[in-house]
Amino acid sequence: MIQLTTAAKLENAITKARTVKPLVRVARFGSYTVTNKATGATYTVECVKRDGKRFASCSCKAGERGQACYHIAAAVSAHIQLATERATLDF
Ligand SMILES: [Zn+2]
């Protein structure tokens, strides 16, 4: 579980996500499966908000060690997009 603060902390992971271009599927709002299309490796990323702080976790080895992996970067990007759409549609 890592706390998401600034985009700068995710910078390396975001760069890698842009290179790998993994497939992000929405399991439900806040839960995503991220697949590396080249290797087929699939991991689960959870995004949660607690006390106004944002956290993300990934089931890969780096994620289990609390490192910001590119799965988290890719899923967070999808999560933000989804959250924005929800906020826009929420009337
Ligand atoms: Zn990961």
PDB file of the backbone (N, CA, C, O) and the ligand in Angstrom, with CONECT records:
HET     ZN  A 101       1
ATOM      1  N   MET A   1       0.845  -1.198   0.000  1.00  0.00           N
ATOM      2  CA  MET A   1       0.000   0.000   0.000  1.00  0.00           C
ATOM      3  C   MET A   1       0.877   1.244   0.000  1.00  0.00           C
ATOM      4  O   MET A   1       1.708   1.419   0.892  1.00  0.00           O
ATOM      5  N   ILE A   2       0.701   2.096  -0.979  1.00  0.00           N
ATOM      6  CA  ILE A   2       1.458   3.349  -1.004  1.00  0.00           C
ATOM      7  C   ILE A   2       0.484   4.521  -0.931  1.00  0.00           C
ATOM      8  O   ILE A   2      -0.642   4.448  -1.424  1.00  0.00           O
ATOM      9  N   GLN A   3       0.942   5.596  -0.308  1.00  0.00           N
ATOM     10  CA  GLN A   3       0.114   6.792  -0.294  1.00  0.00           C
ATOM     11  C   GLN A   3       0.404   7.612  -1.542  1.00  0.00           C
ATOM     12  O   GLN A   3       1.561   7.831  -1.903  1.00  0.00           O
ATOM     13  N   LEU A   4      -0.651   8.056  -2.189  1.00  0.00           N
ATOM     14  CA  LEU A   4      -0.484   8.863  -3.388  1.00  0.00           C
ATOM     15  C   LEU A   4      -0.495  10.323  -2.974  1.00  0.00           C
ATOM     16  O   LEU A   4      -1.507  10.835  -2.496  1.00  0.00           O
ATOM     17  N   THR A   5       0.628  10.986  -3.160  1.00  0.00           N
ATOM     18  CA  THR A   5       0.698  12.399  -2.808  1.00  0.00           C
ATOM     19  C   THR A   5       0.839  13.241  -4.081  1.00  0.00           C
ATOM     20  O   THR A   5      -0.148  13.746  -4.615  1.00  0.00           O
ATOM     21  N   THR A   6       2.046  13.380  -4.543  1.00  0.00           N
ATOM     22  CA  THR A   6       2.238  14.169  -5.764  1.00  0.00           C
ATOM     23  C   THR A   6       2.534  13.265  -6.955  1.00  0.00           C
ATOM     24  O   THR A   6       3.010  12.139  -6.809  1.00  0.00           O
ATOM     25  N   ALA A   7       2.234  13.798  -8.137  1.00  0.00           N
ATOM     26  CA  ALA A   7       2.500  13.044  -9.365  1.00  0.00           C
ATOM     27  C   ALA A   7       3.998  12.784  -9.525  1.00  0.00           C
ATOM     28  O   ALA A   7       4.396  11.797 -10.144  1.00  0.00           O
ATOM     29  N   ALA A   8       4.829  13.670  -8.967  1.00  0.00           N
ATOM     30  CA  ALA A   8       6.280  13.523  -9.089  1.00  0.00           C
ATOM     31  C   ALA A   8       6.755  12.188  -8.519  1.00  0.00           C
ATOM     32  O   ALA A   8       7.677  11.569  -9.049  1.00  0.00           O
ATOM     33  N   LYS A   9       6.107  11.746  -7.418  1.00  0.00           N
ATOM     34  CA  LYS A   9       6.483  10.468  -6.797  1.00  0.00           C
ATOM     35  C   LYS A   9       6.211   9.291  -7.717  1.00  0.00           C
ATOM     36  O   LYS A   9       6.864   8.251  -7.629  1.00  0.00           O
ATOM     37  N   LEU A  10       5.240   9.470  -8.596  1.00  0.00           N
ATOM     38  CA  LEU A  10       4.861   8.392  -9.508  1.00  0.00           C
ATOM     39  C   LEU A  10       5.543   8.535 -10.867  1.00  0.00           C
ATOM     40  O   LEU A  10       5.307   7.744 -11.781  1.00  0.00           O
ATOM     41  N   GLU A  11       6.397   9.561 -10.984  1.00  0.00           N
ATOM     42  CA  GLU A  11       6.942   9.906 -12.295  1.00  0.00           C
ATOM     43  C   GLU A  11       7.591   8.735 -13.036  1.00  0.00           C
ATOM     44  O   GLU A  11       7.291   8.487 -14.204  1.00  0.00           O
ATOM     45  N   ASN A  12       8.481   8.019 -12.346  1.00  0.00           N
ATOM     46  CA  ASN A  12       9.153   6.883 -12.990  1.00  0.00           C
ATOM     47  C   ASN A  12       8.146   5.817 -13.407  1.00  0.00           C
ATOM     48  O   ASN A  12       8.243   5.239 -14.489  1.00  0.00           O
ATOM     49  N   ALA A  13       7.170   5.568 -12.520  1.00  0.00           N
ATOM     50  CA  ALA A  13       6.147   4.558 -12.802  1.00  0.00           C
ATOM     51  C   ALA A  13       5.283   4.997 -13.975  1.00  0.00           C
ATOM     52  O   ALA A  13       4.891   4.175 -14.803  1.00  0.00           O
ATOM     53  N   ILE A  14       4.985   6.295 -14.048  1.00  0.00           N
ATOM     54  CA  ILE A  14       4.163   6.827 -15.148  1.00  0.00           C
ATOM     55  C   ILE A  14       4.925   6.683 -16.468  1.00  0.00           C
ATOM     56  O   ILE A  14       4.355   6.306 -17.492  1.00  0.00           O
ATOM     57  N   THR A  15       6.227   6.990 -16.424  1.00  0.00           N
ATOM     58  CA  THR A  15       7.054   6.855 -17.627  1.00  0.00           C
ATOM     59  C   THR A  15       7.052   5.409 -18.117  1.00  0.00           C
ATOM     60  O   THR A  15       6.922   5.144 -19.313  1.00  0.00           O
ATOM     61  N   LYS A  16       7.197   4.479 -17.171  1.00  0.00           N
ATOM     62  CA  LYS A  16       7.208   3.064 -17.554  1.00  0.00           C
ATOM     63  C   LYS A  16       5.843   2.639 -18.105  1.00  0.00           C
ATOM     64  O   LYS A  16       5.762   1.893 -19.080  1.00  0.00           O
ATOM     65  N   ALA A  17       4.773   3.125 -17.466  1.00  0.00           N
ATOM     66  CA  ALA A  17       3.423   2.785 -17.936  1.00  0.00           C
ATOM     67  C   ALA A  17       3.213   3.269 -19.366  1.00  0.00           C
ATOM     68  O   ALA A  17       2.564   2.597 -20.167  1.00  0.00           O
ATOM     69  N   ARG A  18       3.770   4.445 -19.684  1.00  0.00           N
ATOM     70  CA  ARG A  18       3.632   4.993 -21.046  1.00  0.00           C
ATOM     71  C   ARG A  18       4.381   4.144 -22.048  1.00  0.00           C
ATOM     72  O   ARG A  18       3.985   4.058 -23.211  1.00  0.00           O
ATOM     73  N   THR A  19       5.473   3.509 -21.608  1.00  0.00           N
ATOM     74  CA  THR A  19       6.260   2.663 -22.502  1.00  0.00           C
ATOM     75  C   THR A  19       5.585   1.303 -22.673  1.00  0.00           C
ATOM     76  O   THR A  19       5.429   0.807 -23.789  1.00  0.00           O
ATOM     77  N   VAL A  20       5.188   0.710 -21.547  1.00  0.00           N
ATOM     78  CA  VAL A  20       4.615  -0.644 -21.567  1.00  0.00           C
ATOM     79  C   VAL A  20       3.191  -0.639 -22.127  1.00  0.00           C
ATOM     80  O   VAL A  20       2.762  -1.598 -22.769  1.00  0.00           O
ATOM     81  N   LYS A  21       2.461   0.463 -21.871  1.00  0.00           N
ATOM     82  CA  LYS A  21       1.050   0.581 -22.270  1.00  0.00           C
ATOM     83  C   LYS A  21       0.236  -0.647 -21.861  1.00  0.00           C
ATOM     84  O   LYS A  21      -0.310  -1.344 -22.716  1.00  0.00           O
ATOM     85  N   PRO A  22       0.154  -0.910 -20.560  1.00  0.00           N
ATOM     86  CA  PRO A  22      -0.599  -2.088 -20.120  1.00  0.00           C
ATOM     87  C   PRO A  22      -2.105  -1.892 -20.322  1.00  0.00           C
ATOM     88  O   PRO A  22      -2.593  -0.769 -20.445  1.00  0.00           O
ATOM     89  N   LEU A  23      -2.808  -2.993 -20.352  1.00  0.00           N
ATOM     90  CA  LEU A  23      -4.260  -2.960 -20.498  1.00  0.00           C
ATOM     91  C   LEU A  23      -4.883  -2.844 -19.103  1.00  0.00           C
ATOM     92  O   LEU A  23      -4.629  -3.680 -18.236  1.00  0.00           O
ATOM     93  N   VAL A  24      -5.684  -1.825 -18.895  1.00  0.00           N
ATOM     94  CA  VAL A  24      -6.340  -1.629 -17.592  1.00  0.00           C
ATOM     95  C   VAL A  24      -7.819  -1.949 -17.731  1.00  0.00           C
ATOM     96  O   VAL A  24      -8.527  -1.354 -18.543  1.00  0.00           O
ATOM     97  N   ARG A  25      -8.270  -2.892 -16.929  1.00  0.00           N
ATOM     98  CA  ARG A  25      -9.700  -3.223 -16.913  1.00  0.00           C
ATOM     99  C   ARG A  25     -10.288  -2.812 -15.577  1.00  0.00           C
ATOM    100  O   ARG A  25      -9.648  -2.956 -14.536  1.00  0.00           O
ATOM    101  N   VAL A  26     -11.504  -2.302 -15.611  1.00  0.00           N
ATOM    102  CA  VAL A  26     -12.177  -1.886 -14.391  1.00  0.00           C
ATOM    103  C   VAL A  26     -12.967  -3.073 -13.849  1.00  0.00           C
ATOM    104  O   VAL A  26     -13.912  -3.537 -14.486  1.00  0.00           O
ATOM    105  N   ALA A  27     -12.578  -3.564 -12.667  1.00  0.00           N
ATOM    106  CA  ALA A  27     -13.353  -4.621 -12.018  1.00  0.00           C
ATOM    107  C   ALA A  27     -14.576  -3.973 -11.365  1.00  0.00           C
ATOM    108  O   ALA A  27     -15.708  -4.428 -11.529  1.00  0.00           O
ATOM    109  N   ARG A  28     -14.315  -2.911 -10.629  1.00  0.00           N
ATOM    110  CA  ARG A  28     -15.343  -2.023 -10.080  1.00  0.00           C
ATOM    111  C   ARG A  28     -14.641  -0.717  -9.775  1.00  0.00           C
ATOM    112  O   ARG A  28     -13.417  -0.629  -9.864  1.00  0.00           O
ATOM    113  N   PHE A  29     -15.415   0.306  -9.411  1.00  0.00           N
ATOM    114  CA  PHE A  29     -14.790   1.589  -9.125  1.00  0.00           C
ATOM    115  C   PHE A  29     -13.786   1.419  -7.980  1.00  0.00           C
ATOM    116  O   PHE A  29     -14.162   1.045  -6.869  1.00  0.00           O
ATOM    117  N   GLY A  30     -12.510   1.693  -8.256  1.00  0.00           N
ATOM    118  CA  GLY A  30     -11.481   1.554  -7.228  1.00  0.00           C
ATOM    119  C   GLY A  30     -10.710   0.248  -7.314  1.00  0.00           C
ATOM    120  O   GLY A  30      -9.723   0.071  -6.601  1.00  0.00           O
ATOM    121  N   SER A  31     -11.139  -0.667  -8.169  1.00  0.00           N
ATOM    122  CA  SER A  31     -10.441  -1.946  -8.315  1.00  0.00           C
ATOM    123  C   SER A  31     -10.200  -2.232  -9.795  1.00  0.00           C
ATOM    124  O   SER A  31     -11.128  -2.247 -10.604  1.00  0.00           O
ATOM    125  N   TYR A  32      -8.929  -2.459 -10.128  1.00  0.00           N
ATOM    126  CA  TYR A  32      -8.551  -2.583 -11.528  1.00  0.00           C
ATOM    127  C   TYR A  32      -7.626  -3.779 -11.741  1.00  0.00           C
ATOM    128  O   TYR A  32      -6.829  -4.133 -10.871  1.00  0.00           O
ATOM    129  N   THR A  33      -7.749  -4.388 -12.909  1.00  0.00           N
ATOM    130  CA  THR A  33      -6.771  -5.407 -13.269  1.00  0.00           C
ATOM    131  C   THR A  33      -5.902  -4.822 -14.380  1.00  0.00           C
ATOM    132  O   THR A  33      -6.400  -4.274 -15.364  1.00  0.00           O
ATOM    133  N   VAL A  34      -4.599  -4.954 -14.194  1.00  0.00           N
ATOM    134  CA  VAL A  34      -3.646  -4.381 -15.137  1.00  0.00           C
ATOM    135  C   VAL A  34      -2.857  -5.520 -15.770  1.00  0.00           C
ATOM    136  O   VAL A  34      -2.206  -6.301 -15.077  1.00  0.00           O
ATOM    137  N   THR A  35      -2.925  -5.603 -17.096  1.00  0.00           N
ATOM    138  CA  THR A  35      -2.264  -6.687 -17.821  1.00  0.00           C
ATOM    139  C   THR A  35      -1.160  -6.149 -18.720  1.00  0.00           C
ATOM    140  O   THR A  35      -1.371  -5.223 -19.504  1.00  0.00           O
ATOM    141  N   ASN A  36       0.010  -6.740 -18.593  1.00  0.00           N
ATOM    142  CA  ASN A  36       1.105  -6.462 -19.513  1.00  0.00           C
ATOM    143  C   ASN A  36       0.815  -7.301 -20.763  1.00  0.00           C
ATOM    144  O   ASN A  36       0.897  -8.529 -20.729  1.00  0.00           O
ATOM    145  N   LYS A  37       0.477  -6.626 -21.858  1.00  0.00           N
ATOM    146  CA  LYS A  37       0.049  -7.333 -23.068  1.00  0.00           C
ATOM    147  C   LYS A  37       1.157  -8.199 -23.649  1.00  0.00           C
ATOM    148  O   LYS A  37       0.874  -9.204 -24.300  1.00  0.00           O
ATOM    149  N   ALA A  38       2.412  -7.828 -23.427  1.00  0.00           N
ATOM    150  CA  ALA A  38       3.530  -8.601 -23.976  1.00  0.00           C
ATOM    151  C   ALA A  38       3.735  -9.911 -23.218  1.00  0.00           C
ATOM    152  O   ALA A  38       4.005 -10.942 -23.834  1.00  0.00           O
ATOM    153  N   THR A  39       3.609  -9.884 -21.887  1.00  0.00           N
ATOM    154  CA  THR A  39       3.890 -11.081 -21.091  1.00  0.00           C
ATOM    155  C   THR A  39       2.621 -11.772 -20.608  1.00  0.00           C
ATOM    156  O   THR A  39       2.659 -12.942 -20.227  1.00  0.00           O
ATOM    157  N   GLY A  40       1.499 -11.060 -20.622  1.00  0.00           N
ATOM    158  CA  GLY A  40       0.250 -11.623 -20.124  1.00  0.00           C
ATOM    159  C   GLY A  40       0.119 -11.545 -18.616  1.00  0.00           C
ATOM    160  O   GLY A  40      -0.900 -11.954 -18.060  1.00  0.00           O
ATOM    161  N   ALA A  41       1.150 -11.018 -17.939  1.00  0.00           N
ATOM    162  CA  ALA A  41       1.109 -10.906 -16.474  1.00  0.00           C
ATOM    163  C   ALA A  41       0.017  -9.922 -16.066  1.00  0.00           C
ATOM    164  O   ALA A  41      -0.048  -8.798 -16.564  1.00  0.00           O
ATOM    165  N   THR A  42      -0.844 -10.372 -15.143  1.00  0.00           N
ATOM    166  CA  THR A  42      -1.968  -9.549 -14.708  1.00  0.00           C
ATOM    167  C   THR A  42      -1.924  -9.356 -13.202  1.00  0.00           C
ATOM    168  O   THR A  42      -1.733 -10.310 -12.447  1.00  0.00           O
ATOM    169  N   TYR A  43      -2.101  -8.119 -12.773  1.00  0.00           N
ATOM    170  CA  TYR A  43      -2.093  -7.804 -11.354  1.00  0.00           C
ATOM    171  C   TYR A  43      -3.325  -6.980 -11.004  1.00  0.00           C
ATOM    172  O   TYR A  43      -3.935  -6.349 -11.866  1.00  0.00           O
ATOM    173  N   THR A  44      -3.674  -6.999  -9.730  1.00  0.00           N
ATOM    174  CA  THR A  44      -4.833  -6.249  -9.256  1.00  0.00           C
ATOM    175  C   THR A  44      -4.372  -5.009  -8.513  1.00  0.00           C
ATOM    176  O   THR A  44      -3.525  -5.085  -7.623  1.00  0.00           O
ATOM    177  N   VAL A  45      -4.925  -3.882  -8.877  1.00  0.00           N
ATOM    178  CA  VAL A  45      -4.622  -2.617  -8.210  1.00  0.00           C
ATOM    179  C   VAL A  45      -5.891  -2.101  -7.535  1.00  0.00           C
ATOM    180  O   VAL A  45      -6.956  -2.025  -8.148  1.00  0.00           O
ATOM    181  N   GLU A  46      -5.752  -1.752  -6.270  1.00  0.00           N
ATOM    182  CA  GLU A  46      -6.872  -1.184  -5.521  1.00  0.00           C
ATOM    183  C   GLU A  46      -6.547   0.265  -5.196  1.00  0.00           C
ATOM    184  O   GLU A  46      -5.446   0.576  -4.741  1.00  0.00           O
ATOM    185  N   CYS A  47      -7.502   1.141  -5.430  1.00  0.00           N
ATOM    186  CA  CYS A  47      -7.359   2.561  -5.081  1.00  0.00           C
ATOM    187  C   CYS A  47      -8.393   2.878  -4.003  1.00  0.00           C
ATOM    188  O   CYS A  47      -9.588   2.644  -4.187  1.00  0.00           O
ATOM    189  N   VAL A  48      -7.930   3.402  -2.899  1.00  0.00           N
ATOM    190  CA  VAL A  48      -8.859   3.745  -1.817  1.00  0.00           C
ATOM    191  C   VAL A  48      -8.578   5.147  -1.292  1.00  0.00           C
ATOM    192  O   VAL A  48      -7.465   5.665  -1.393  1.00  0.00           O
ATOM    193  N   LYS A  49      -9.623   5.742  -0.729  1.00  0.00           N
ATOM    194  CA  LYS A  49      -9.496   7.062  -0.128  1.00  0.00           C
ATOM    195  C   LYS A  49      -9.837   6.885   1.350  1.00  0.00           C
ATOM    196  O   LYS A  49     -10.905   6.380   1.695  1.00  0.00           O
ATOM    197  N   ARG A  50      -8.915   7.307   2.219  1.00  0.00           N
ATOM    198  CA  ARG A  50      -9.124   7.179   3.661  1.00  0.00           C
ATOM    199  C   ARG A  50      -8.754   8.489   4.336  1.00  0.00           C
ATOM    200  O   ARG A  50      -7.639   8.976   4.153  1.00  0.00           O
ATOM    201  N   ASP A  51      -9.642   9.059   5.096  1.00  0.00           N
ATOM    202  CA  ASP A  51      -9.391  10.335   5.781  1.00  0.00           C
ATOM    203  C   ASP A  51      -8.866  11.403   4.816  1.00  0.00           C
ATOM    204  O   ASP A  51      -7.974  12.179   5.157  1.00  0.00           O
ATOM    205  N   GLY A  52      -9.424  11.427   3.628  1.00  0.00           N
ATOM    206  CA  GLY A  52      -9.023  12.419   2.637  1.00  0.00           C
ATOM    207  C   GLY A  52      -7.696  12.128   1.963  1.00  0.00           C
ATOM    208  O   GLY A  52      -7.245  12.902   1.118  1.00  0.00           O
ATOM    209  N   LYS A  53      -7.053  10.996   2.334  1.00  0.00           N
ATOM    210  CA  LYS A  53      -5.783  10.633   1.701  1.00  0.00           C
ATOM    211  C   LYS A  53      -6.024   9.507   0.711  1.00  0.00           C
ATOM    212  O   LYS A  53      -6.883   8.649   0.914  1.00  0.00           O
ATOM    213  N   ARG A  54      -5.246   9.530  -0.364  1.00  0.00           N
ATOM    214  CA  ARG A  54      -5.424   8.514  -1.396  1.00  0.00           C
ATOM    215  C   ARG A  54      -4.309   7.471  -1.305  1.00  0.00           C
ATOM    216  O   ARG A  54      -3.129   7.793  -1.160  1.00  0.00           O
ATOM    217  N   PHE A  55      -4.731   6.211  -1.396  1.00  0.00           N
ATOM    218  CA  PHE A  55      -3.776   5.110  -1.326  1.00  0.00           C
ATOM    219  C   PHE A  55      -4.000   4.171  -2.498  1.00  0.00           C
ATOM    220  O   PHE A  55      -5.100   4.093  -3.046  1.00  0.00           O
ATOM    221  N   ALA A  56      -2.956   3.467  -2.872  1.00  0.00           N
ATOM    222  CA  ALA A  56      -3.087   2.448  -3.903  1.00  0.00           C
ATOM    223  C   ALA A  56      -2.216   1.259  -3.535  1.00  0.00           C
ATOM    224  O   ALA A  56      -1.147   1.413  -2.944  1.00  0.00           O
ATOM    225  N   SER A  57      -2.687   0.075  -3.892  1.00  0.00           N
ATOM    226  CA  SER A  57      -1.882  -1.115  -3.671  1.00  0.00           C
ATOM    227  C   SER A  57      -1.912  -1.953  -4.938  1.00  0.00           C
ATOM    228  O   SER A  57      -2.861  -1.889  -5.719  1.00  0.00           O
ATOM    229  N   CYS A  58      -0.863  -2.738  -5.130  1.00  0.00           N
ATOM    230  CA  CYS A  58      -0.784  -3.612  -6.296  1.00  0.00           C
ATOM    231  C   CYS A  58      -0.344  -4.989  -5.837  1.00  0.00           C
ATOM    232  O   CYS A  58       0.415  -5.119  -4.877  1.00  0.00           O
ATOM    233  N   SER A  59      -0.828  -6.026  -6.533  1.00  0.00           N
ATOM    234  CA  SER A  59      -0.523  -7.394  -6.134  1.00  0.00           C
ATOM    235  C   SER A  59       0.818  -7.880  -6.688  1.00  0.00           C
ATOM    236  O   SER A  59       1.198  -9.025  -6.443  1.00  0.00           O
ATOM    237  N   CYS A  60       1.543  -7.037  -7.429  1.00  0.00           N
ATOM    238  CA  CYS A  60       2.844  -7.483  -7.948  1.00  0.00           C
ATOM    239  C   CYS A  60       3.904  -7.394  -6.841  1.00  0.00           C
ATOM    240  O   CYS A  60       3.643  -6.868  -5.759  1.00  0.00           O
ATOM    241  N   LYS A  61       5.101  -7.915  -7.131  1.00  0.00           N
ATOM    242  CA  LYS A  61       6.148  -7.975  -6.103  1.00  0.00           C
ATOM    243  C   LYS A  61       6.562  -6.590  -5.628  1.00  0.00           C
ATOM    244  O   LYS A  61       6.724  -6.363  -4.429  1.00  0.00           O
ATOM    245  N   ALA A  62       6.736  -5.656  -6.574  1.00  0.00           N
ATOM    246  CA  ALA A  62       7.123  -4.287  -6.207  1.00  0.00           C
ATOM    247  C   ALA A  62       6.019  -3.642  -5.377  1.00  0.00           C
ATOM    248  O   ALA A  62       6.287  -2.975  -4.378  1.00  0.00           O
ATOM    249  N   GLY A  63       4.779  -3.849  -5.802  1.00  0.00           N
ATOM    250  CA  GLY A  63       3.634  -3.281  -5.092  1.00  0.00           C
ATOM    251  C   GLY A  63       3.534  -3.818  -3.675  1.00  0.00           C
ATOM    252  O   GLY A  63       3.215  -3.074  -2.747  1.00  0.00           O
ATOM    253  N   GLU A  64       3.807  -5.120  -3.502  1.00  0.00           N
ATOM    254  CA  GLU A  64       3.760  -5.721  -2.165  1.00  0.00           C
ATOM    255  C   GLU A  64       4.843  -5.161  -1.254  1.00  0.00           C
ATOM    256  O   GLU A  64       4.705  -5.166  -0.030  1.00  0.00           O
ATOM    257  N   ARG A  65       5.941  -4.670  -1.875  1.00  0.00           N
ATOM    258  CA  ARG A  65       7.002  -4.036  -1.085  1.00  0.00           C
ATOM    259  C   ARG A  65       6.731  -2.560  -0.861  1.00  0.00           C
ATOM    260  O   ARG A  65       7.556  -1.859  -0.275  1.00  0.00           O
ATOM    261  N   GLY A  66       5.574  -2.078  -1.324  1.00  0.00           N
ATOM    262  CA  GLY A  66       5.217  -0.683  -1.117  1.00  0.00           C
ATOM    263  C   GLY A  66       5.860   0.269  -2.100  1.00  0.00           C
ATOM    264  O   GLY A  66       5.982   1.465  -1.834  1.00  0.00           O
ATOM    265  N   GLN A  67       6.276  -0.273  -3.253  1.00  0.00           N
ATOM    266  CA  GLN A  67       6.873   0.578  -4.280  1.00  0.00           C
ATOM    267  C   GLN A  67       5.820   0.982  -5.307  1.00  0.00           C
ATOM    268  O   GLN A  67       4.877   0.239  -5.582  1.00  0.00           O
ATOM    269  N   ALA A  68       6.003   2.167  -5.862  1.00  0.00           N
ATOM    270  CA  ALA A  68       5.099   2.650  -6.904  1.00  0.00           C
ATOM    271  C   ALA A  68       5.458   1.961  -8.203  1.00  0.00           C
ATOM    272  O   ALA A  68       6.453   2.314  -8.836  1.00  0.00           O
ATOM    273  N   CYS A  69       4.661   0.981  -8.613  1.00  0.00           N
ATOM    274  CA  CYS A  69       4.937   0.260  -9.858  1.00  0.00           C
ATOM    275  C   CYS A  69       4.120   0.888 -10.990  1.00  0.00           C
ATOM    276  O   CYS A  69       3.242   1.720 -10.760  1.00  0.00           O
ATOM    277  N   TYR A  70       4.431   0.469 -12.207  1.00  0.00           N
ATOM    278  CA  TYR A  70       3.710   1.068 -13.341  1.00  0.00           C
ATOM    279  C   TYR A  70       2.265   0.593 -13.400  1.00  0.00           C
ATOM    280  O   TYR A  70       1.431   1.239 -14.034  1.00  0.00           O
ATOM    281  N   HIS A  71       1.950  -0.538 -12.744  1.00  0.00           N
ATOM    282  CA  HIS A  71       0.545  -0.982 -12.697  1.00  0.00           C
ATOM    283  C   HIS A  71      -0.289   0.051 -11.943  1.00  0.00           C
ATOM    284  O   HIS A  71      -1.394   0.410 -12.351  1.00  0.00           O
ATOM    285  N   ILE A  72       0.283   0.517 -10.822  1.00  0.00           N
ATOM    286  CA  ILE A  72      -0.400   1.538 -10.022  1.00  0.00           C
ATOM    287  C   ILE A  72      -0.548   2.818 -10.839  1.00  0.00           C
ATOM    288  O   ILE A  72      -1.618   3.427 -10.856  1.00  0.00           O
ATOM    289  N   ALA A  73       0.523   3.224 -11.513  1.00  0.00           N
ATOM    290  CA  ALA A  73       0.466   4.446 -12.324  1.00  0.00           C
ATOM    291  C   ALA A  73      -0.635   4.344 -13.382  1.00  0.00           C
ATOM    292  O   ALA A  73      -1.397   5.289 -13.585  1.00  0.00           O
ATOM    293  N   ALA A  74      -0.713   3.199 -14.049  1.00  0.00           N
ATOM    294  CA  ALA A  74      -1.709   3.012 -15.111  1.00  0.00           C
ATOM    295  C   ALA A  74      -3.122   2.981 -14.528  1.00  0.00           C
ATOM    296  O   ALA A  74      -4.040   3.589 -15.079  1.00  0.00           O
ATOM    297  N   ALA A  75      -3.293   2.264 -13.401  1.00  0.00           N
ATOM    298  CA  ALA A  75      -4.617   2.147 -12.798  1.00  0.00           C
ATOM    299  C   ALA A  75      -5.076   3.474 -12.207  1.00  0.00           C
ATOM    300  O   ALA A  75      -6.250   3.829 -12.310  1.00  0.00           O
ATOM    301  N   VAL A  76      -4.156   4.207 -11.591  1.00  0.00           N
ATOM    302  CA  VAL A  76      -4.511   5.494 -10.982  1.00  0.00           C
ATOM    303  C   VAL A  76      -4.981   6.460 -12.065  1.00  0.00           C
ATOM    304  O   VAL A  76      -5.926   7.222 -11.862  1.00  0.00           O
ATOM    305  N   SER A  77      -4.312   6.421 -13.214  1.00  0.00           N
ATOM    306  CA  SER A  77      -4.713   7.269 -14.329  1.00  0.00           C
ATOM    307  C   SER A  77      -6.152   6.941 -14.763  1.00  0.00           C
ATOM    308  O   SER A  77      -6.951   7.843 -15.015  1.00  0.00           O
ATOM    309  N   ALA A  78      -6.466   5.650 -14.847  1.00  0.00           N
ATOM    310  CA  ALA A  78      -7.829   5.229 -15.204  1.00  0.00           C
ATOM    311  C   ALA A  78      -8.812   5.607 -14.101  1.00  0.00           C
ATOM    312  O   ALA A  78      -9.940   6.022 -14.369  1.00  0.00           O
ATOM    313  N   HIS A  79      -8.359   5.456 -12.847  1.00  0.00           N
ATOM    314  CA  HIS A  79      -9.212   5.755 -11.692  1.00  0.00           C
ATOM    315  C   HIS A  79      -9.583   7.239 -11.659  1.00  0.00           C
ATOM    316  O   HIS A  79     -10.736   7.591 -11.406  1.00  0.00           O
ATOM    317  N   ILE A  80      -8.605   8.102 -11.916  1.00  0.00           N
ATOM    318  CA  ILE A  80      -8.849   9.551 -11.902  1.00  0.00           C
ATOM    319  C   ILE A  80      -9.846   9.915 -12.995  1.00  0.00           C
ATOM    320  O   ILE A  80     -10.745  10.731 -12.791  1.00  0.00           O
ATOM    321  N   GLN A  81      -9.669   9.293 -14.157  1.00  0.00           N
ATOM    322  CA  GLN A  81     -10.575   9.547 -15.279  1.00  0.00           C
ATOM    323  C   GLN A  81     -12.001   9.131 -14.915  1.00  0.00           C
ATOM    324  O   GLN A  81     -12.963   9.850 -15.187  1.00  0.00           O
ATOM    325  N   LEU A  82     -12.113   7.957 -14.294  1.00  0.00           N
ATOM    326  CA  LEU A  82     -13.420   7.416 -13.896  1.00  0.00           C
ATOM    327  C   LEU A  82     -14.054   8.289 -12.807  1.00  0.00           C
ATOM    328  O   LEU A  82     -15.252   8.572 -12.839  1.00  0.00           O
ATOM    329  N   ALA A  83     -13.236   8.703 -11.855  1.00  0.00           N
ATOM    330  CA  ALA A  83     -13.733   9.542 -10.755  1.00  0.00           C
ATOM    331  C   ALA A  83     -14.225  10.884 -11.298  1.00  0.00           C
ATOM    332  O   ALA A  83     -15.229  11.419 -10.830  1.00  0.00           O
ATOM    333  N   THR A  84     -13.512  11.421 -12.287  1.00  0.00           N
ATOM    334  CA  THR A  84     -13.902  12.685 -12.902  1.00  0.00           C
ATOM    335  C   THR A  84     -15.236  12.527 -13.624  1.00  0.00           C
ATOM    336  O   THR A  84     -16.111  13.387 -13.527  1.00  0.00           O
ATOM    337  N   GLU A  85     -15.381  11.414 -14.350  1.00  0.00           N
ATOM    338  CA  GLU A  85     -16.623  11.162 -15.065  1.00  0.00           C
ATOM    339  C   GLU A  85     -17.788  11.013 -14.089  1.00  0.00           C
ATOM    340  O   GLU A  85     -18.884  11.525 -14.318  1.00  0.00           O
ATOM    341  N   ARG A  86     -17.522  10.302 -12.999  1.00  0.00           N
ATOM    342  CA  ARG A  86     -18.573  10.116 -11.979  1.00  0.00           C
ATOM    343  C   ARG A  86     -18.988  11.449 -11.393  1.00  0.00           C
ATOM    344  O   ARG A  86     -20.177  11.711 -11.206  1.00  0.00           O
ATOM    345  N   ALA A  87     -17.999  12.299 -11.101  1.00  0.00           N
ATOM    346  CA  ALA A  87     -18.291  13.596 -10.512  1.00  0.00           C
ATOM    347  C   ALA A  87     -19.109  14.449 -11.481  1.00  0.00           C
ATOM    348  O   ALA A  87     -20.006  15.191 -11.080  1.00  0.00           O
ATOM    349  N   THR A  88     -18.779  14.323 -12.751  1.00  0.00           N
ATOM    350  CA  THR A  88     -19.486  15.098 -13.771  1.00  0.00           C
ATOM    351  C   THR A  88     -20.916  14.597 -13.936  1.00  0.00           C
ATOM    352  O   THR A  88     -21.838  15.383 -14.151  1.00  0.00           O
ATOM    353  N   LEU A  89     -21.091  13.288 -13.834  1.00  0.00           N
ATOM    354  CA  LEU A  89     -22.405  12.681 -14.056  1.00  0.00           C
ATOM    355  C   LEU A  89     -23.280  12.689 -12.809  1.00  0.00           C
ATOM    356  O   LEU A  89     -24.476  12.407 -12.880  1.00  0.00           O
ATOM    357  N   ASP A  90     -22.684  13.010 -11.677  1.00  0.00           N
ATOM    358  CA  ASP A  90     -23.385  12.967 -10.402  1.00  0.00           C
ATOM    359  C   ASP A  90     -24.269  14.203 -10.236  1.00  0.00           C
ATOM    360  O   ASP A  90     -23.781  15.269  -9.862  1.00  0.00           O
ATOM    361  N   PHE A  91     -25.588  14.059 -10.516  1.00  0.00           N
ATOM    362  CA  PHE A  91     -26.477  15.215 -10.330  1.00  0.00           C
ATOM    363  C   PHE A  91     -27.709  14.815  -9.561  1.00  0.00           C
ATOM    364  O   PHE A  91     -28.576  15.651  -9.306  1.00  0.00           O
TER     365      PHE A  91
HETATM  366 ZN    ZN A 101       2.351  -3.537  -9.661  1.00  0.00          ZN2+
END
